[in-house]
Amino acid sequence: MGTAGCLLLAGALWVASMALLPKTSVPAAFDNPPQWPGYTWSRNGHEASHEEIASTAGPAHCQWQTATFLNLGWPLGSRSVNAPDAKRFIRDPNGVVSSTYQRQWLKQATLPKDAYATGYRFDSIELYLSNSDPDGAYLVAPKGTERWPLAIGFGACA
């Protein structure tokens, strides 16, 4: 194998090993979000289906791949078949989907007093919701908490 081949193999191994490292912060998991089907979440220790919860990069053809779309079957714990069966929250730190989502995203959030654990977990990141803030999803990691805004009246790109 030539030098270029070795470098390519080493790069692929580095990317693969990074995927296996524990995600101790929300940015570590979602600064470069995965494409569909995204990460596999669990709920109360059991694997959750992608129809129940999915966290994936936005579509590349819209130039939204740096944003993360968190789709939750609604009511919580159900499987979504179409948009009315789900709630969608968006992590958009670069404002590629909308500057509104960028402004509403909180990189360093504090959980509301009534926040409750949903039982959903990806690696060391847990999902919390709050009755006093129904327009936010809180992702809690050992190294910080983020608030992702609810997508209201969200449409697809052209």
Buried (B, 14 or more C-beta within 10 A) or exposed (E): EEEEEEEEEEEEEEEEEEEEEEBBBBBBBBEEBBEEEBBBBBBEEEEBBBBBBBBBBBBEEEEBBBBBBBBBBEEBBEEBEEEEBBBBBBBBBEBBBBEBBBEBBBEEBEBBEEBEBBBBBBBBBBBBBBEEBEBBBBBBBEEBBBBBBBBEEEEEEE
